[in-house]
Amino acid sequence: MTNPVFTIIAPIFNELENLPLLYARVREELDKTEQTWELIMVDDGSRDGSTEVIRKLAASDERVRPVIFARNFGHQIAVSAGLDYSRGDAVIIIDSDLQDPPEVIGELIAKWREGFEVVYAVRTEREGETKFKTQTAALFYRMIDRITDVKIPLDTGDFRLMDRKVVNVMVAMREHNRFLRGMSAWTGFRQIGVGYKRKARHAGVTKYPLKKMLRLAMNAVTGFSMWPLQLATRLGAALGVLGLLAIPVVVILHVVVGVRFHGLATLAILMTLLSALILVFLGVIGEYLGRVYDEAKNRPLYIVAEGPRQPFNPIRLDLPADANTKDTNYQTRSQQ
C-alpha cells in the first residue's frame, strides 16, 4: 500500500462529543487537497466511550487508524505515538476539542508546498479562555524565549505541520519528559508561522488544568535550559560576596563606632530565608536528577493495547518520503 501524502494526528482523552464533528471537518478539509491522507486517532485511556466511537469511525473509513493506549499516558506522549505510527509526507498535529480549527489545515499545507518544513499555527486570538490563562500563557512563552537557547515561537501550541524529515528526527528523540513544540523548534529546518483565531472548546472540559500546565512548563524549562541550575550558582556566589563584604563592615562598626550587635530574631529570620533558598535549589536539582532517573529506567513511552503494526523508521534524512524499511523489532524499539 502506498503511503499517504498527509497524516493528521489527533490525541484523544474523553472527547466523546467532539469526535464525529472532528472527523467530518478533517475529512472535508483533506478531501479538498485531492491527495491521499490518514487520520490517526490516539486514544489516551479514555473512559467516556470515546474508544468505541474511534473504532466505529475506523470501521466506516479505512483512512482512520486507531491507536488505543492501555492507560492514560498524557497528551505529549499520545502525540508522540501518533508520530511513531504516521506514514505521511507531511504530518499535522491537531487537538481533538476543535479549538484548533481544521479549516486552517489548508493554510499550513500551502506553506509546506512553498518549501517550509515546519509550519506552526500562531494564536492571534483565544476565544473562551480566562484572562488568567491567556496572561500566564503569554508570560510563559516569553520566559521560555529568554532562558533557552532554542528559539521557540511565541503564542504557539502543538497545532502544526511537519515535513517527514522533521518527523523522522523527532521519532528518534525518545526522552520521557517531552515538550514537543520545543523539540520541533530544536530540529531546525525551515520554519514559519501562520496566524489563526483559536476557538472555544466545542464540548467537554479542558484536559489541561493548572497542575498539568505547570508540569508542561517544568518540562519545557528543564528540557531546554540549564538556567535554573546556573541561577543557583550565581545566587550562591552573590551571597558569598555579600557575606565577605559584611565582615569588614561589622568589624568597623563594632571597633570604631562601638555598635553592639544583638537580635536573635534577626538571625533566626536570616537562617530561615537561607534554609528556604537552599531547599528550593535542592528541589531544582532534584527535578533534573529525576529526569535523568526516568531516562535511565528506559521504560517504553507508552503501551498500545490496540493499534496497527508498522515499521519504525529511525532518523534517516536521506530516505525518500515513501521509504518503507522493514523492521521486525518495531514493537520493542519504537516504544523505547
C-alpha positions as CSV (number, residue, x, y, z in Angstrom):
1,M,0.0,0.0,0.0
2,T,1.4,3.4,-1.0
3,N,1.9,5.8,2.0
4,P,-0.5,8.7,2.2
5,V,0.6,12.3,1.5
6,F,-0.9,13.7,4.7
7,T,-1.2,12.3,8.2
8,I,-3.4,14.0,10.8
9,I,-2.7,13.2,14.4
10,A,-5.5,13.8,17.0
11,P,-4.7,12.9,20.6
12,I,-7.9,12.0,22.4
13,F,-8.8,11.8,26.1
14,N,-12.5,11.8,26.9
15,E,-13.7,13.7,23.9
16,L,-16.8,11.7,23.0
17,E,-19.0,14.6,21.9
18,N,-16.3,16.1,19.7
19,L,-15.1,13.1,17.7
20,P,-17.8,12.9,15.0
21,L,-17.5,16.6,14.1
22,L,-13.7,16.4,14.3
23,Y,-13.7,13.5,11.8
24,A,-16.2,15.3,9.5
25,R,-14.3,18.6,9.4
26,V,-10.9,17.0,8.9
27,R,-12.3,14.8,6.1
28,E,-13.8,17.8,4.4
29,E,-10.6,19.8,4.5
30,L,-8.3,16.9,3.5
31,D,-10.6,15.8,0.6
32,K,-10.1,19.3,-0.9
33,T,-6.4,18.6,-1.3
34,E,-7.2,15.7,-3.7
35,Q,-4.3,13.8,-2.1
36,T,-4.3,10.6,0.0
37,W,-4.5,11.1,3.7
38,E,-4.9,9.3,7.0
39,L,-6.3,10.3,10.4
40,I,-4.5,8.7,13.4
41,M,-6.7,8.9,16.4
42,V,-4.7,8.2,19.6
43,D,-7.0,7.2,22.5
44,D,-5.1,8.2,25.6
45,G,-7.0,5.9,28.0
46,S,-10.5,7.5,27.5
47,R,-13.3,6.3,29.9
48,D,-16.3,8.1,28.4
49,G,-17.0,5.9,25.4
50,S,-14.5,7.7,23.0
51,T,-12.8,4.4,22.3
52,E,-16.0,2.9,20.8
53,V,-16.6,5.9,18.6
54,I,-13.0,5.7,17.3
55,R,-13.5,2.0,16.5
56,K,-16.7,2.8,14.6
57,L,-15.1,5.6,12.6
58,A,-12.2,3.3,11.7
59,A,-14.7,0.6,10.6
60,S,-16.5,3.1,8.4
61,D,-13.4,4.7,6.8
62,E,-10.1,2.8,6.4
63,R,-8.3,6.2,6.4
64,V,-9.0,6.4,10.2
65,R,-6.3,4.5,12.1
66,P,-6.9,4.0,15.8
67,V,-4.1,3.7,18.3
68,I,-5.5,2.8,21.7
69,F,-3.4,3.0,24.8
70,A,-3.6,0.5,27.7
71,R,-3.9,3.5,30.1
72,N,-3.6,7.3,30.2
73,F,0.0,8.4,29.4
74,G,-0.6,12.1,28.7
75,H,-1.1,14.4,25.8
76,Q,2.5,14.8,24.7
77,I,3.1,11.0,24.8
78,A,-0.1,10.5,22.8
79,V,1.1,12.9,20.1
80,S,4.5,11.1,20.1
81,A,2.7,7.8,19.5
82,G,0.9,9.4,16.5
83,L,4.3,10.5,15.1
84,D,5.6,6.9,15.5
85,Y,2.7,5.5,13.5
86,S,2.5,8.3,10.9
87,R,3.3,7.5,7.3
88,G,2.6,10.8,5.5
89,D,5.0,13.0,3.7
90,A,3.6,15.8,5.9
91,V,2.2,15.3,9.4
92,I,-0.3,17.6,11.0
93,I,-1.0,17.7,14.8
94,I,-4.4,19.0,15.9
95,D,-6.3,19.0,19.2
96,S,-9.5,16.9,19.3
97,D,-11.6,19.6,21.1
98,L,-11.8,21.6,17.9
99,Q,-10.1,24.7,19.4
100,D,-7.7,24.3,16.6
101,P,-10.0,24.7,13.5
102,P,-9.4,22.0,10.9
103,E,-10.1,24.8,8.3
104,V,-6.6,26.2,9.0
105,I,-5.0,22.9,7.7
106,G,-5.2,24.2,4.1
107,E,-3.0,27.3,5.1
108,L,-0.5,25.0,6.7
109,I,-0.3,22.8,3.6
110,A,0.1,25.8,1.4
111,K,3.2,27.0,3.3
112,W,4.6,23.4,3.2
113,R,4.3,23.4,-0.5
114,E,6.3,26.6,-0.6
115,G,9.2,24.7,0.9
116,F,8.8,25.2,4.6
117,E,9.4,22.1,6.7
118,V,7.7,23.2,9.9
119,V,4.6,25.3,9.7
120,Y,3.3,26.2,13.2
121,A,-0.1,27.9,13.9
122,V,0.2,31.1,15.9
123,R,-2.7,32.1,18.2
124,T,-3.6,35.6,17.4
125,E,-6.8,35.4,19.4
126,R,-8.0,33.0,22.1
127,E,-11.8,32.5,22.4
128,G,-13.4,31.2,25.5
129,E,-10.3,31.3,27.7
130,T,-9.9,33.2,31.0
131,K,-7.8,36.3,31.4
132,F,-5.6,34.4,33.9
133,K,-4.9,31.7,31.4
134,T,-4.1,34.0,28.5
135,Q,-1.8,36.2,30.6
136,T,0.0,33.3,32.2
137,A,0.4,31.6,28.8
138,A,1.9,34.8,27.3
139,L,4.2,35.1,30.3
140,F,5.3,31.5,29.9
141,Y,6.2,31.8,26.2
142,R,8.2,34.9,26.8
143,M,10.1,33.5,29.8
144,I,11.0,30.4,27.8
145,D,12.2,32.6,24.9
146,R,14.6,34.4,27.3
147,I,16.1,31.5,29.2
148,T,16.5,28.9,26.5
149,D,19.0,28.7,23.6
150,V,16.3,27.2,21.3
151,K,14.1,29.8,19.6
152,I,10.6,28.6,20.4
153,P,7.9,30.6,18.6
154,L,5.7,32.8,20.8
155,D,2.0,32.0,21.3
156,T,2.0,28.6,19.7
157,G,0.8,25.2,20.7
158,D,1.2,21.8,19.2
159,F,-1.0,22.6,16.2
160,R,1.4,22.5,13.3
161,L,2.5,20.7,10.2
162,M,5.9,19.0,10.0
163,D,7.7,17.5,7.0
164,R,8.6,13.8,7.0
165,K,12.3,14.8,7.6
166,V,11.4,16.6,10.8
167,V,9.1,13.8,12.0
168,N,11.9,11.3,11.4
169,V,14.2,13.3,13.7
170,M,11.5,13.7,16.4
171,V,10.7,10.0,16.3
172,A,14.3,9.3,17.1
173,M,14.2,11.5,20.2
174,R,12.9,9.2,22.9
175,E,13.0,11.3,26.0
176,H,10.2,10.7,28.5
177,N,9.5,14.3,29.8
178,R,8.5,15.8,26.4
179,F,7.8,19.3,25.2
180,L,7.1,18.7,21.6
181,R,6.8,22.3,20.4
182,G,10.3,22.9,21.7
183,M,11.6,19.7,20.2
184,S,10.3,20.6,16.7
185,A,12.0,24.1,17.1
186,W,15.2,22.4,18.2
187,T,15.4,20.3,14.9
188,G,16.0,23.5,12.9
189,F,14.9,23.2,9.3
190,R,12.9,26.0,7.6
191,Q,10.1,27.2,9.8
192,I,7.3,29.7,9.5
193,G,4.1,30.7,11.4
194,V,0.5,31.0,10.3
195,G,-1.8,33.2,12.4
196,Y,-5.3,31.9,13.3
197,K,-8.1,32.5,15.8
198,R,-8.2,29.8,18.4
199,K,-11.8,28.8,19.0
200,A,-13.6,28.0,22.3
201,R,-13.9,24.3,23.1
202,H,-16.7,22.7,21.2
203,A,-17.8,20.4,24.0
204,G,-16.5,18.9,27.3
205,V,-14.0,20.4,29.7
206,T,-10.3,21.2,29.4
207,K,-7.8,18.3,29.9
208,Y,-5.1,20.8,30.8
209,P,-5.8,22.2,34.3
210,L,-3.3,24.4,36.1
211,K,-1.4,21.4,37.5
212,K,-0.7,19.9,34.1
213,M,0.2,23.3,32.6
214,L,2.8,23.7,35.4
215,R,4.2,20.3,34.7
216,L,4.4,21.1,31.0
217,A,6.2,24.3,31.8
218,M,8.6,22.4,34.0
219,N,9.3,20.0,31.1
220,A,10.0,23.0,28.9
221,V,12.4,24.6,31.2
222,T,14.3,21.5,32.3
223,G,14.3,20.1,28.8
224,F,15.8,23.1,27.0
225,S,17.6,25.2,29.6
226,M,20.2,25.0,32.4
227,W,19.2,28.4,33.6
228,P,17.7,27.2,37.0
229,L,21.0,25.4,37.8
230,Q,23.0,28.4,36.7
231,L,20.8,30.7,38.8
232,A,21.7,28.7,41.9
233,T,25.4,29.1,41.2
234,R,25.1,32.8,40.5
235,L,22.9,33.5,43.6
236,G,25.2,31.5,45.8
237,A,28.2,33.4,44.5
238,A,26.4,36.7,45.1
239,L,25.5,35.8,48.7
240,G,29.1,34.7,49.3
241,V,30.5,38.0,48.1
242,L,27.9,39.8,50.2
243,G,28.9,37.8,53.2
244,L,32.6,38.6,52.7
245,L,31.9,42.3,52.3
246,A,29.8,42.3,55.5
247,I,32.8,41.1,57.6
248,P,34.8,44.3,57.5
249,V,31.7,46.4,57.8
250,V,30.7,44.6,61.0
251,V,34.3,44.9,62.4
252,I,34.5,48.6,61.7
253,L,31.1,49.3,63.2
254,H,32.0,47.3,66.3
255,V,35.5,48.6,66.9
256,V,35.4,52.2,65.6
257,V,31.7,53.2,66.1
258,G,31.1,51.0,69.1
259,V,27.9,49.4,67.8
260,R,26.9,46.2,69.7
261,F,25.0,43.7,67.5
262,H,22.1,41.9,69.2
263,G,19.0,40.3,68.0
264,L,18.5,36.5,67.8
265,A,15.2,37.2,66.0
266,T,17.0,38.8,63.0
267,L,19.5,35.9,63.0
268,A,16.6,33.4,63.0
269,I,14.9,35.1,60.1
270,L,18.0,35.2,58.0
271,M,18.7,31.5,58.8
272,T,15.1,30.6,57.8
273,L,15.4,32.5,54.5
274,L,18.7,30.9,53.6
275,S,17.4,27.5,54.5
276,A,14.4,28.0,52.3
277,L,16.6,29.1,49.5
278,I,18.8,26.0,49.8
279,L,15.8,23.7,49.8
280,V,14.4,25.4,46.7
281,F,17.5,24.8,44.8
282,L,17.8,21.3,46.1
283,G,14.3,20.9,44.6
284,V,15.6,22.3,41.3
285,I,18.5,19.8,41.3
286,G,16.0,17.1,42.2
287,E,13.9,17.9,39.1
288,Y,16.9,17.5,36.8
289,L,18.0,14.4,38.6
290,G,14.5,12.9,38.4
291,R,14.6,13.3,34.6
292,V,17.9,11.5,34.4
293,Y,16.4,8.7,36.5
294,D,13.4,8.5,34.2
295,E,15.7,8.1,31.2
296,A,17.9,5.5,32.9
297,K,14.9,3.2,33.6
298,N,14.5,3.0,29.8
299,R,10.8,2.1,30.0
300,P,8.5,2.3,27.0
301,L,7.0,5.8,26.3
302,Y,3.6,4.1,26.0
303,I,1.8,0.8,25.8
304,V,-0.5,0.2,22.9
305,A,-3.5,-2.2,23.7
306,E,-4.8,-2.0,20.2
307,G,-3.3,-0.5,17.0
308,P,-1.7,-1.1,13.6
309,R,1.7,-2.7,13.2
310,Q,4.1,-0.9,11.0
311,P,7.8,-0.4,10.5
312,F,9.7,2.0,12.8
313,N,11.9,4.2,10.8
314,P,14.8,5.8,12.8
315,I,16.4,9.0,11.7
316,R,17.3,8.8,8.1
317,L,17.2,12.1,6.3
318,D,18.5,10.6,3.1
319,L,15.4,8.3,2.6
320,P,12.7,9.3,0.2
321,A,9.4,10.2,1.9
322,D,7.7,6.9,0.9
323,A,10.5,4.7,2.1
324,N,9.2,1.7,3.9
325,T,12.0,-0.1,5.7
326,K,11.2,-3.4,7.2
327,D,12.0,-3.8,10.9
328,T,10.8,-6.9,12.8
329,N,11.7,-5.3,16.1
330,Y,9.3,-2.3,15.7
331,Q,7.1,-3.2,18.7
332,T,10.1,-3.1,21.0
333,R,12.3,-0.3,19.6
334,S,9.6,2.3,18.6
335,Q,8.3,2.5,22.2
336,Q,11.6,2.8,24.0
